[in-house]
């Protein structure tokens, strides 16, 4: 399915980085897709690790005060996941030039 994807969300952790399958099969295929069609690659750093081996700080999420902060380092990891979700939605909207939509809860 990598050869049909337009968005890749990587859940980066020590286990992710230790996977030969990811390094040998998935990342090269994703890189090819990014280069060929401009697919969007969004790394989500789950815990402290050598994430810079896969991505740079500009594209990795979640960020706190402009700095990458792994989800495991947030006081409440739920807040890290919410922040990552917001940044992913924003990146997708920008990349594909689609306006962000919100649901009006007050409408009847």
Secondary structure, 3 states (H helix, E strand, C coil): CHHHCCEEEEEECHHHHHCHHHHHHHHHHHHHHHHHHCCEEEEEECCCCCHHHCCCCCCCECEECCEECCHHHCCCHHHHHHHHHHHHHHHHHHHCCCCCCCCCCCCC
